[in-house]
């Protein structure tokens, strides 16, 4: 029997933006990292450094909320997938 393996490439990403809270990092696969940054650009979150500490915190919080939103989307997809599997199993019996 042949087993197939999928190589998953991951990167350490600064959830709150490297210029804002550099210590807050998370491992993301390259696909999720691309989605995360596409959503950041779409949301218009400015990741450039600013000397204003309050603006840095606002930008960091926006990035953190965006990350939480991504996690919620992932959970929602899992729930939908489980629901579809249950429907398929119920129909096959």
C-alpha atoms as a printed R data frame, in Angstrom:
   type eleno elety resid chain resno       x      y      z
1  ATOM     1    CA   UNK     A     1   0.000  0.000  0.000
2  ATOM     2    CA   UNK     A     2   1.365  3.397 -0.975
3  ATOM     3    CA   UNK     A     3   1.050  6.280  1.443
4  ATOM     4    CA   UNK     A     4   1.099  9.838  0.223
5  ATOM     5    CA   UNK     A     5   2.616 12.541  2.331
6  ATOM     6    CA   UNK     A     6   1.958 16.223  2.090
7  ATOM     7    CA   UNK     A     7   4.770 18.529  3.045
8  ATOM     8    CA   UNK     A     8   3.471 21.514  4.951
9  ATOM     9    CA   UNK     A     9   5.631 24.610  4.868
10 ATOM    10    CA   UNK     A    10   5.114 26.894  7.852
11 ATOM    11    CA   UNK     A    11   6.376 30.340  8.753
12 ATOM    12    CA   UNK     A    12   6.549 32.248 12.007
13 ATOM    13    CA   UNK     A    13   4.198 35.206 11.541
14 ATOM    14    CA   UNK     A    14   3.836 38.323 13.694
15 ATOM    15    CA   UNK     A    15   0.114 38.264 14.444
16 ATOM    16    CA   UNK     A    16  -0.001 41.860 15.655
17 ATOM    17    CA   UNK     A    17   2.500 43.176 13.119
18 ATOM    18    CA   UNK     A    18   6.286 43.066 13.510
19 ATOM    19    CA   UNK     A    19   6.462 46.824 14.179
20 ATOM    20    CA   UNK     A    20   3.830 46.766 16.909
21 ATOM    21    CA   UNK     A    21   4.057 43.651 19.114
22 ATOM    22    CA   UNK     A    22   6.997 41.686 17.772
23 ATOM    23    CA   UNK     A    23   6.827 39.089 20.566
24 ATOM    24    CA   UNK     A    24   3.312 37.909 19.540
25 ATOM    25    CA   UNK     A    25   3.962 35.292 16.875
26 ATOM    26    CA   UNK     A    26   2.139 32.262 15.514
27 ATOM    27    CA   UNK     A    27   3.118 29.478 13.153
28 ATOM    28    CA   UNK     A    28   1.090 29.612  9.941
29 ATOM    29    CA   UNK     A    29   1.262 27.488  6.828
30 ATOM    30    CA   UNK     A    30   2.183 29.474  3.733
31 ATOM    31    CA   UNK     A    31  -1.393 29.285  2.421
32 ATOM    32    CA   UNK     A    32  -2.882 30.660  5.665
33 ATOM    33    CA   UNK     A    33  -0.160 33.317  5.859
34 ATOM    34    CA   UNK     A    34  -1.023 34.490  2.344
35 ATOM    35    CA   UNK     A    35  -4.732 34.619  3.251
36 ATOM    36    CA   UNK     A    36  -3.954 36.485  6.491
37 ATOM    37    CA   UNK     A    37  -1.937 39.166  4.708
38 ATOM    38    CA   UNK     A    38  -4.435 39.454  1.850
39 ATOM    39    CA   UNK     A    39  -7.153 40.112  4.426
40 ATOM    40    CA   UNK     A    40  -4.881 42.623  6.178
41 ATOM    41    CA   UNK     A    41  -4.414 44.528  2.932
42 ATOM    42    CA   UNK     A    42  -8.142 44.287  2.179
43 ATOM    43    CA   UNK     A    43  -8.978 45.653  5.619
44 ATOM    44    CA   UNK     A    44  -6.586 48.548  5.043
45 ATOM    45    CA   UNK     A    45  -4.537 47.881  8.181
46 ATOM    46    CA   UNK     A    46  -1.335 49.919  7.957
47 ATOM    47    CA   UNK     A    47   1.652 47.866  9.146
48 ATOM    48    CA   UNK     A    48   4.204 50.641  8.800
49 ATOM    49    CA   UNK     A    49   5.922 51.820 11.954
50 ATOM    50    CA   UNK     A    50   4.554 54.862 13.736
51 ATOM    51    CA   UNK     A    51   6.131 56.612 16.737
52 ATOM    52    CA   UNK     A    52   2.641 57.027 18.246
53 ATOM    53    CA   UNK     A    53   2.281 54.232 20.820
54 ATOM    54    CA   UNK     A    54  -1.523 54.412 20.844
55 ATOM    55    CA   UNK     A    55  -1.711 54.035 17.059
56 ATOM    56    CA   UNK     A    56   0.678 51.065 17.259
57 ATOM    57    CA   UNK     A    57  -1.620 49.384 19.782
58 ATOM    58    CA   UNK     A    58  -4.682 50.087 17.639
59 ATOM    59    CA   UNK     A    59  -2.973 48.555 14.592
60 ATOM    60    CA   UNK     A    60  -1.799 45.562 16.630
61 ATOM    61    CA   UNK     A    61  -5.324 44.978 17.949
62 ATOM    62    CA   UNK     A    62  -6.753 45.208 14.438
63 ATOM    63    CA   UNK     A    63  -4.282 42.535 13.293
64 ATOM    64    CA   UNK     A    64  -5.055 40.340 16.309
65 ATOM    65    CA   UNK     A    65  -8.800 40.631 15.648
66 ATOM    66    CA   UNK     A    66  -8.218 39.768 12.016
67 ATOM    67    CA   UNK     A    67  -6.324 36.658 13.124
68 ATOM    68    CA   UNK     A    68  -9.157 35.654 15.480
69 ATOM    69    CA   UNK     A    69 -11.593 36.155 12.587
70 ATOM    70    CA   UNK     A    70  -9.511 33.724 10.520
71 ATOM    71    CA   UNK     A    71  -9.678 31.155 13.325
72 ATOM    72    CA   UNK     A    72 -13.455 31.571 13.524
73 ATOM    73    CA   UNK     A    73 -13.713 31.038  9.753
74 ATOM    74    CA   UNK     A    74 -11.662 27.838 10.098
75 ATOM    75    CA   UNK     A    75 -13.910 26.588 12.906
76 ATOM    76    CA   UNK     A    76 -17.015 27.412 10.875
77 ATOM    77    CA   UNK     A    77 -15.673 25.431  7.899
78 ATOM    78    CA   UNK     A    78 -14.976 22.466 10.189
79 ATOM    79    CA   UNK     A    79 -18.544 22.593 11.521
80 ATOM    80    CA   UNK     A    80 -19.943 22.796  7.973
81 ATOM    81    CA   UNK     A    81 -17.744 19.877  6.918
82 ATOM    82    CA   UNK     A    82 -18.870 17.780  9.893
83 ATOM    83    CA   UNK     A    83 -22.492 18.609  9.102
84 ATOM    84    CA   UNK     A    84 -22.073 17.560  5.471
85 ATOM    85    CA   UNK     A    85 -20.396 14.289  6.533
86 ATOM    86    CA   UNK     A    86 -23.267 13.558  8.921
87 ATOM    87    CA   UNK     A    87 -25.826 14.194  6.155
88 ATOM    88    CA   UNK     A    88 -23.954 11.911  3.763
89 ATOM    89    CA   UNK     A    89 -23.735  9.146  6.362
90 ATOM    90    CA   UNK     A    90 -27.434  9.497  7.223
91 ATOM    91    CA   UNK     A    91 -28.411  9.294  3.543
92 ATOM    92    CA   UNK     A    92 -26.291  6.193  2.944
93 ATOM    93    CA   UNK     A    93 -28.024  4.193  5.674
